[in-house]
Amino acid sequence: MSDQKLKFALIGPGAIATHHILAIQQIENAEITYICGIEKEITKNFAEKFQIPWSTELKAVLANKEVDAVIATVPSGLHADIGIQAAQAGKHVIVEKPIDVTLEKADELVNACKNAGTTLGVISQNRYLDSVLKAKELITSGKLGELVQGDAYIKWYRSEAYYQSGAWRGTWKLDGGGPFINQGIHFIDLLLSVMGPVKWVSGKTKTITHDIEVEDTGMAMLEFVNGAYGVIQASTATYPGLPARLEIHGTKGTIIIEGEKIAFMQIEGQEPYKESDVAKGGASDPLAINVTPFVREYKDFIEAVREKREPQVNGAEARRSLELILAIYESSKTGKPIQLN
């Protein structure tokens, strides 16, 4: 396989699917060989735009020898269902975030890929931003000293039309929740990747402006296993939508990432540093997303398949952010802190 392209079938021709196709088109040793969806006209029109064969028959696509791996860009509550079927057909699997909407389904997907001997990856493309890679290197090397605080702020905006654009949006069953599990999960994943596991969390969520069954605003206070504290705020009700923000504070320095850029960085003994032109990312437009990090994550996934190793964002990594978000929901429901580690 080292001299061949890894052939992907994309399942779910929705809004984010375009970014996956554009990413793979930039990778020499990968290609999309099929588009599969439930709605015939939507699938046909989407596939023809990219001149890719299409089908509405998932079983036929999974049985096709021209498919090595499956991309699940279906609603979140269907990620595991599609991934398990793909694994059982001997296909590698990469699903959009979150890995699924329950820990039970997440574990079923992880086990299905393990039992089938196939590779599982979960999209968390922000880990591959230049700013994040630089910050992670500095934090890992100890330049910030002992970590004392890690915060994530995702104050975005989504119109009512956004939630009405798909019957699954804003539902517990298929969306899994609101801005914590849908929009905020990217920066929550980054927070966990640099701060480590969470010891306990206390959260509050509510629905303020949208006609949906899940939250559109919430906040959480947490303590990490390393003793540091943290705050997470997530919303889709904060007009006009602000760049997501990650703040990491140590005894010798601070790094703040805003959108895709380093908004502020200062390490003891050094001059302050920041990058210009902070990008809003998906703050108000869910499709205003940089494709480059997708390319980098797909390259890591493809290398993982060929080297028979775990990709950087595997099932276990993706499960951590889901577990924390579900604990925030449980804490808000019960009014009690939730112990995690």
Secondary structure per residue as TSV (DSSP state, phi and psi in degrees):
chain	resnum	aa	ss	phi	psi
A	1	M	-	360.0	-15.0
A	2	S	T	-60.1	-27.4
A	3	D	T	-101.3	4.7
A	4	Q	S	-113.5	161.3
A	5	K	-	-79.9	144.2
A	6	L	E	-82.9	123.4
A	7	K	E	-101.3	124.3
A	8	F	E	-107.8	144.7
A	9	A	E	-110.3	129.4
A	10	L	E	-97.0	123.3
A	11	I	E	-107.4	111.9
A	12	G	-	109.2	81.9
A	13	P	-	-80.0	59.7
A	14	G	S	-93.4	-163.5
A	15	A	T	-60.9	-47.2
A	16	I	T	-74.4	-15.9
A	17	A	H	-58.7	-33.3
A	18	T	H	-58.7	-41.1
A	19	H	H	-62.9	-37.1
A	20	H	H	-65.9	-42.9
A	21	I	H	-65.6	-45.7
A	22	L	H	-61.0	-35.2
A	23	A	H	-67.5	-49.3
A	24	I	H	-66.6	-30.3
A	25	Q	T	-64.4	-17.3
A	26	Q	T	-93.9	1.8
A	27	I	-	-110.2	121.7
A	28	E	T	-63.2	-37.7
A	29	N	T	-101.5	34.8
A	30	A	E	-149.2	153.4
A	31	E	E	-157.6	155.2
A	32	I	E	-93.1	120.3
A	33	T	E	-103.4	-18.0
A	34	Y	E	-149.2	147.0
A	35	I	E	-114.3	132.7
A	36	C	E	-130.5	133.2
A	37	G	-	-151.9	169.1
A	38	I	S	-80.2	-45.4
A	39	E	S	-82.6	119.4
A	40	K	H	-60.1	-50.9
A	41	E	H	-66.5	-42.1
A	42	I	H	-62.1	-46.0
A	43	T	H	-63.9	-45.4
A	44	K	H	-61.0	-48.7
A	45	N	H	-64.3	-41.1
A	46	F	H	-64.1	-47.8
A	47	A	H	-65.4	-40.9
A	48	E	H	-66.6	-29.0
A	49	K	H	-60.8	-33.2
A	50	F	H	-105.3	3.4
A	51	Q	T	56.3	51.5
A	52	I	-	-121.2	136.7
A	53	P	-	-56.8	150.7
A	54	W	E	-138.8	163.7
A	55	S	E	-159.4	154.9
A	56	T	S	-106.7	5.7
A	57	E	-	-106.6	98.9
A	58	L	H	-60.6	-42.7
A	59	K	H	-60.8	-39.1
A	60	A	H	-66.7	-40.1
A	61	V	H	-65.2	-43.2
A	62	L	H	-67.3	-24.8
A	63	A	H	-86.3	-8.6
A	64	N	-	-76.3	132.6
A	65	K	T	-73.2	-11.7
A	66	E	T	-85.3	11.9
A	67	V	-	-124.2	118.0
A	68	D	S	-99.2	-29.2
A	69	A	E	-145.9	155.4
A	70	V	E	-120.0	136.2
A	71	I	E	-106.6	121.9
A	72	A	E	-101.2	105.3
A	73	T	-	-114.7	34.8
A	74	V	S	-84.2	173.0
A	75	P	-	-52.6	147.9
A	76	S	G	-53.8	-38.9
A	77	G	G	-71.7	-1.2
A	78	L	G	-112.2	0.5
A	79	H	H	-57.5	-49.5
A	80	A	H	-66.5	-40.8
A	81	D	H	-58.3	-47.2
A	82	I	H	-67.8	-44.3
A	83	G	H	-61.9	-39.6
A	84	I	H	-65.9	-44.6
A	85	Q	H	-60.4	-39.9
A	86	A	H	-66.2	-44.0
A	87	A	H	-62.3	-42.5
A	88	Q	H	-65.3	-21.4
A	89	A	T	-90.4	5.4
A	90	G	T	83.5	17.6
A	91	K	-	-98.5	147.3
A	92	H	E	-71.8	157.6
A	93	V	E	-133.7	132.2
A	94	I	E	-133.4	125.9
A	95	V	E	-117.2	151.5
A	96	E	-	-66.0	161.0
A	97	K	S	-70.2	152.9
A	98	P	S	-72.9	171.2
A	99	I	S	-58.1	-36.4
A	100	D	-	-172.3	-167.2
A	101	V	S	-107.3	-3.6
A	102	T	S	-134.9	153.8
A	103	L	H	-67.8	-32.7
A	104	E	H	-61.7	-46.4
A	105	K	H	-68.4	-37.4
A	106	A	H	-60.2	-45.0
A	107	D	H	-66.5	-36.8
A	108	E	H	-62.3	-40.2
A	109	L	H	-67.6	-45.0
A	110	V	H	-58.5	-46.4
A	111	N	H	-67.2	-36.1
A	112	A	H	-63.3	-43.1
A	113	C	H	-69.4	-37.8
A	114	K	H	-63.5	-46.5
A	115	N	H	-66.1	-31.6
A	116	A	H	-85.8	-11.5
A	117	G	T	72.5	27.1
A	118	T	-	-108.1	159.8
A	119	T	-	-87.6	137.8
A	120	L	E	-118.9	127.2
A	121	G	E	-129.5	153.5
A	122	V	E	-128.2	132.7
A	123	I	-	-68.8	117.9
A	124	S	-	-142.1	64.5
A	125	Q	G	-64.0	-20.9
A	126	N	G	-63.7	-20.6
A	127	R	G	-62.9	-19.0
A	128	Y	G	-102.8	9.1
A	129	L	S	-66.5	145.0
A	130	D	H	-56.2	-42.3
A	131	S	H	-63.6	-40.3
A	132	V	H	-69.7	-41.8
A	133	L	H	-61.9	-40.8
A	134	K	H	-66.6	-44.8
A	135	A	H	-62.4	-43.5
A	136	K	H	-61.6	-40.0
A	137	E	H	-62.5	-44.0
A	138	L	H	-66.6	-41.1
A	139	I	H	-67.3	-45.8
A	140	T	H	-62.3	-35.0
A	141	S	T	-78.3	-5.9
A	142	G	T	86.3	10.2
A	143	K	T	-64.2	-26.4
A	144	L	T	-86.6	-4.0
A	145	G	-	78.1	-151.6
A	146	E	S	-75.7	129.1
A	147	L	E	-73.2	129.1
A	148	V	E	-117.8	-22.5
A	149	Q	E	-154.5	137.2
A	150	G	E	-139.4	121.2
A	151	D	E	-128.4	148.3
A	152	A	E	-131.5	128.6
A	153	Y	E	-124.5	116.8
A	154	I	E	-123.7	83.0
A	155	K	E	-102.4	82.1
A	156	W	-	-104.7	176.2
A	157	Y	B	-132.8	133.6
A	158	R	-	-132.1	131.4
A	159	S	-	-74.0	168.4
A	160	E	H	-63.7	-32.4
A	161	A	H	-63.1	-33.4
A	162	Y	H	-60.0	-47.6
A	163	Y	H	-70.7	-26.9
A	164	Q	H	-82.6	-8.6
A	165	S	T	-73.2	-14.3
A	166	G	S	-149.6	133.5
A	167	A	T	-62.7	-21.2
A	168	W	T	-82.5	-20.8
A	169	R	T	-67.0	137.8
A	170	G	T	74.8	19.1
A	171	T	-	-112.4	150.7
A	172	W	T	-69.9	-38.5
A	173	K	T	-66.7	-43.8
A	174	L	T	-112.1	-26.8
A	175	D	T	-93.3	-25.7
A	176	G	-	82.8	-7.7
A	177	G	S	150.0	-163.9
A	178	G	S	-107.1	-130.0
A	179	P	T	-64.2	-22.8
A	180	F	T	-65.9	-51.2
A	181	I	T	-87.6	-20.8
A	182	N	T	-96.7	-67.5
A	183	Q	T	-83.7	-45.2
A	184	G	T	-72.2	-18.3
A	185	I	H	-58.7	-29.7
A	186	H	H	-61.0	-49.2
A	187	F	H	-80.7	-23.4
A	188	I	H	-66.7	-39.9
A	189	D	H	-60.9	-43.7
A	190	L	H	-62.9	-42.1
A	191	L	H	-58.2	-46.9
A	192	L	H	-68.2	-32.9
A	193	S	H	-68.0	-25.7
A	194	V	H	-104.9	-29.2
A	195	M	H	-94.3	-18.7
A	196	G	-	88.3	-173.4
A	197	P	-	-67.7	159.0
A	198	V	E	-99.3	137.1
A	199	K	E	-82.8	-50.2
A	200	W	E	-150.5	159.6
A	201	V	E	-144.1	145.1
A	202	S	E	-128.4	125.7
A	203	G	E	-131.4	157.8
A	204	K	E	-137.4	131.6
A	205	T	E	-135.3	154.7
A	206	K	E	-157.7	164.8
A	207	T	-	-107.3	119.6
A	208	I	-	-107.9	-50.5
A	209	T	S	-119.6	-12.7
A	210	H	S	-108.0	151.7
A	211	D	-	-90.2	73.2
A	212	I	S	-137.1	161.9
A	213	E	S	-88.6	-9.4
A	214	V	S	-106.2	177.7
A	215	E	-	-72.0	153.9
A	216	D	S	-121.0	0.3
A	217	T	E	-153.1	143.9
A	218	G	E	-172.9	169.5
A	219	M	E	-149.1	158.3
A	220	A	E	-145.8	146.1
A	221	M	E	-116.5	135.3
A	222	L	E	-142.2	158.8
A	223	E	E	-121.4	129.3
A	224	F	E	-83.8	159.6
A	225	V	T	-59.6	-31.1
A	226	N	T	-76.4	0.6
A	227	G	S	97.7	-13.0
A	228	A	-	-73.0	155.7
A	229	Y	E	-103.2	165.3
A	230	G	E	-157.4	161.1
A	231	V	E	-133.2	138.7
A	232	I	E	-125.4	129.8
A	233	Q	E	-122.8	134.9
A	234	A	E	-140.4	138.3
A	235	S	E	-159.2	150.6
A	236	T	S	-119.6	19.6
A	237	A	B	-115.9	9.4
A	238	T	S	-100.6	89.1
A	239	Y	T	-70.5	137.4
A	240	P	T	-93.6	8.0
A	241	G	-	98.3	122.5
A	242	L	-	-110.8	156.4
A	243	P	-	-58.2	137.6
A	244	A	-	-61.8	151.2
A	245	R	E	-136.9	130.8
A	246	L	E	-119.6	123.4
A	247	E	E	-117.9	123.3
A	248	I	E	-120.8	120.0
A	249	H	E	-118.1	130.4
A	250	G	E	-126.0	175.9
A	251	T	T	-70.1	-14.1
A	252	K	T	-124.4	6.0
A	253	G	E	176.1	169.4
A	254	T	E	-137.7	139.9
A	255	I	E	-127.8	129.9
A	256	I	E	-123.0	120.3
A	257	I	E	-104.4	128.7
A	258	E	E	-126.9	120.5
A	259	G	T	67.1	-115.8
A	260	E	T	-113.3	4.4
A	261	K	E	-117.5	160.5
A	262	I	E	-81.8	108.4
A	263	A	E	-79.5	-28.5
A	264	F	E	-161.1	139.0
A	265	M	E	-151.4	129.9
A	266	Q	E	-145.0	129.2
A	267	I	E	-115.3	141.9
A	268	E	T	-47.7	127.4
A	269	G	T	86.7	-0.8
A	270	Q	S	-121.9	158.8
A	271	E	-	-73.1	149.5
A	272	P	-	-60.4	151.9
A	273	Y	B	-138.7	143.2
A	274	K	-	-154.9	156.5
A	275	E	-	-98.6	148.1
A	276	S	S	-86.0	168.6
A	277	D	S	56.2	63.9
A	278	V	-	-61.5	126.6
A	279	A	-	-86.5	140.8
A	280	K	-	-76.3	-19.4
A	281	G	T	61.6	-134.2
A	282	G	T	-91.6	25.4
A	283	A	S	-55.7	-43.7
A	284	S	S	-124.9	-15.3
A	285	D	-	-123.3	111.1
A	286	P	T	-63.4	-13.3
A	287	L	T	-105.0	1.5
A	288	A	-	-83.7	66.2
A	289	I	-	-122.3	136.0
A	290	N	-	-69.0	129.5
A	291	V	S	-79.9	-26.7
A	292	T	H	-53.2	-45.4
A	293	P	H	-61.5	-32.3
A	294	F	H	-61.9	-44.0
A	295	V	H	-57.9	-45.8
A	296	R	H	-65.2	-39.3
A	297	E	H	-69.0	-39.9
A	298	Y	H	-64.5	-37.1
A	299	K	H	-63.0	-40.3
A	300	D	H	-65.1	-40.9
A	301	F	H	-63.2	-45.4
A	302	I	H	-63.5	-42.1
A	303	E	H	-63.6	-37.5
A	304	A	H	-63.6	-40.8
A	305	V	H	-61.4	-47.2
A	306	R	H	-70.7	-33.1
A	307	E	H	-92.6	-0.9
A	308	K	T	55.0	51.0
A	309	R	S	-130.5	173.6
A	310	E	-	-79.0	138.6
A	311	P	-	-70.6	165.4
A	312	Q	S	-58.0	-44.3
A	313	V	S	-104.8	88.2
A	314	N	-	-96.8	-170.5
A	315	G	H	-62.9	-41.1
A	316	A	H	-64.7	-41.8
A	317	E	H	-63.5	-45.6
A	318	A	H	-66.7	-31.7
A	319	R	H	-63.8	-32.1
A	320	R	H	-61.8	-46.3
A	321	S	H	-68.3	-37.3
A	322	L	H	-62.7	-45.0
A	323	E	H	-58.7	-43.5
A	324	L	H	-65.5	-44.0
A	325	I	H	-64.3	-42.3
A	326	L	H	-64.8	-33.0
A	327	A	H	-68.1	-36.2
A	328	I	H	-62.2	-44.5
A	329	Y	H	-62.5	-42.9
A	330	E	H	-65.5	-40.1
A	331	S	H	-63.3	-42.4
A	332	S	H	-63.6	-37.1
A	333	K	H	-69.9	-41.1
A	334	T	H	-93.7	-18.5
A	335	G	T	75.9	15.6
A	336	K	S	-125.5	150.4
A	337	P	-	-64.7	151.0
A	338	I	E	-113.7	124.8
A	339	Q	E	-83.1	131.7
A	340	L	-	-113.4	-40.3
A	341	N	-	-138.1	360.0
